[in-house]
């Protein structure tokens, strides 16, 4: 097995993402690896495919506001899980979450992705679960999936 040098934790700032970050932080300490925390902001115009209909409704400073909010949340999440003196590499990207996570993984030679299996809300539940599944199947490195803390295993 290769030594882990770089560990990526994609986050949507959910409780499950916090738990994934705890696992990632523990592994990073154990292997003396870099810990990367990544949040991807969707582009509302391409995500919905209705640019013409909503372009005027999007505030001009939307992207700046989202980037600023993401950076604040990344700092808060990293400090809350890893401590105030953390050395977490925090990054915000914009685009399709799956594509950006895979691109980031390849570009930064990530050795392990640690990702939660479910997102913030039940409506996002299937989206994040689907995202995790796609990453699990297509990532260029091993993927550790972390279920919600309240999930209980039951034999069929």
Protein Blocks (a to p, Z undefined) as FASTA:
>chain_A
ZZdfbdcdddehiaklmmmmmmmmmmmmmnopacddddddddfklmnopmmmmmmmpcfk
lmmmmmmmmmmmmmmmmmmmnojkbcbdcdddedjfklmmmmmmmmnopabdcddfbdfb
lklmmmmmmmmmmmmmmpcbdcdddddfklccddZZ
